[in-house]
Amino acid sequence: MRSYKDLEIYQLALTLCLEVHEMSLKLPAYELYEQGSQIRRSSKSIKDNIAEGYGRRRYKHDFIKYLVYAQGSLLECISQLDTIERIHKVKEIPLLKENYEILGAKIYSFMRYVELHWNG
C-alpha cells in the first residue's frame, strides 16, 4: 500500500459517500440543511477517518483509533438512513444500508488485521 487510496475500505467509503450525497440532494428543500447535511457529514467522515488513520499508521493505536471513529461514523450514517427511510421513503436507502453494512464488516476485519499484524 502506497496510499490510503489503495485501501478497499477507503474506496468503498468514497463510493458510498458520493451515492449518499446524490441521494441527499433529492430530499425535500426543508431537509437539505437538516437531515441532508447531517447524513452528508457522517458519510464523508467515514472516508476521512480512514484516510487520517492511515496517515498515522506508524502508530498502531492511532490507526486503530481512527478506524474506530470511521466505524462510529458509519453507524451514525446508517441511523440517519433509517430516519430518512421512515420519513421520506427514499427508494435508494435499502441498498445503501446494505452496502454500509458490508463496509462496516470490512472496516471491522481490517481493524482486526491492524490489531494483530500491523508493525507500523
C-alpha positions as CSV (number, residue, x, y, z in Angstrom):
1,M,0.0,0.0,0.0
2,R,1.4,3.3,-1.0
3,S,-1.6,5.4,-0.1
4,Y,-4.9,5.3,1.8
5,K,-6.5,5.4,-1.6
6,D,-5.2,1.8,-2.1
7,L,-7.4,0.6,0.8
8,E,-10.5,-1.2,-0.3
9,I,-12.4,0.2,2.7
10,Y,-11.4,3.8,1.6
11,Q,-12.5,3.2,-2.0
12,L,-15.9,1.7,-0.9
13,A,-16.4,4.5,1.7
14,L,-15.8,7.1,-1.0
15,T,-18.2,5.5,-3.5
16,L,-20.9,5.3,-0.8
17,C,-20.3,8.9,0.3
18,L,-20.9,10.0,-3.3
19,E,-24.1,8.0,-3.5
20,V,-25.3,9.4,-0.2
21,H,-24.5,12.9,-1.4
22,E,-26.6,12.4,-4.6
23,M,-29.4,10.9,-2.6
24,S,-29.5,13.7,-0.1
25,L,-29.9,16.3,-2.8
26,K,-33.2,14.6,-3.7
27,L,-34.7,15.3,-0.2
28,P,-37.3,18.0,0.2
29,A,-35.9,21.5,0.3
30,Y,-36.5,21.9,4.0
31,E,-34.3,18.8,4.7
32,L,-31.3,19.9,2.6
33,Y,-29.7,21.7,5.6
34,E,-31.1,19.4,8.3
35,Q,-31.2,15.7,7.7
36,G,-29.4,16.1,4.3
37,S,-26.5,18.0,5.7
38,Q,-26.2,15.6,8.7
39,I,-26.0,12.5,6.5
40,R,-23.6,14.1,4.1
41,R,-21.2,14.9,7.0
42,S,-21.4,11.4,8.6
43,S,-20.9,9.6,5.3
44,K,-17.9,11.8,4.5
45,S,-16.5,11.3,8.0
46,I,-16.1,7.6,7.3
47,K,-13.6,8.0,4.4
48,D,-11.9,10.9,6.1
49,N,-11.2,8.9,9.3
50,I,-9.8,6.1,7.3
51,A,-7.5,8.5,5.5
52,E,-6.4,10.2,8.7
53,G,-5.8,6.9,10.4
54,Y,-3.7,5.7,7.5
55,G,-1.7,9.0,7.9
56,R,-1.0,7.9,11.5
57,R,-0.3,4.3,10.6
58,R,3.1,4.4,12.1
59,Y,1.4,4.5,15.5
60,K,-0.7,1.3,15.6
61,H,-3.0,2.6,18.3
62,D,-3.7,5.8,16.5
63,F,-4.5,3.9,13.3
64,I,-7.0,1.7,15.2
65,K,-8.5,4.7,17.0
66,Y,-9.3,6.3,13.6
67,L,-10.8,3.1,12.3
68,V,-13.0,3.0,15.3
69,Y,-14.0,6.6,14.6
70,A,-14.8,5.5,11.0
71,Q,-17.0,2.7,12.3
72,G,-18.8,5.1,14.6
73,S,-19.5,7.5,11.7
74,L,-20.7,4.5,9.7
75,L,-23.2,3.6,12.4
76,E,-24.3,7.2,12.6
77,C,-24.8,7.2,8.8
78,I,-26.9,4.0,9.0
79,S,-29.0,5.6,11.7
80,Q,-29.6,8.7,9.5
81,L,-30.5,6.4,6.6
82,D,-33.1,4.7,8.9
83,T,-34.6,8.1,9.8
84,I,-34.8,9.3,6.2
85,E,-36.2,6.0,5.1
86,R,-39.0,6.2,7.6
87,I,-39.8,9.9,7.0
88,H,-39.3,10.2,3.2
89,K,-39.5,6.7,1.7
90,V,-36.4,7.2,-0.5
91,K,-36.0,4.2,-2.8
92,E,-32.2,4.1,-2.7
93,I,-31.9,3.6,1.0
94,P,-32.3,-0.2,1.4
95,L,-29.4,-0.7,-0.9
96,L,-27.3,2.0,0.7
97,K,-27.9,0.4,4.1
98,E,-26.9,-3.0,2.8
99,N,-23.7,-1.6,1.3
100,Y,-22.9,0.3,4.5
101,E,-23.3,-3.0,6.5
102,I,-20.8,-4.6,4.1
103,L,-18.4,-1.7,4.6
104,G,-18.8,-2.0,8.4
105,A,-17.8,-5.6,8.2
106,K,-14.8,-4.8,6.1
107,I,-13.7,-2.0,8.4
108,Y,-14.0,-4.4,11.4
109,S,-12.0,-7.0,9.6
110,F,-9.3,-4.5,8.6
111,M,-9.2,-3.2,12.2
112,R,-8.6,-6.8,13.5
113,Y,-5.8,-7.2,10.9
114,V,-4.2,-4.0,12.1
115,E,-4.6,-5.1,15.8
116,L,-3.0,-8.5,15.2
117,H,-0.5,-8.0,12.4
118,W,0.4,-4.3,11.9
119,N,4.0,-3.4,12.5
120,G,3.8,0.3,11.6
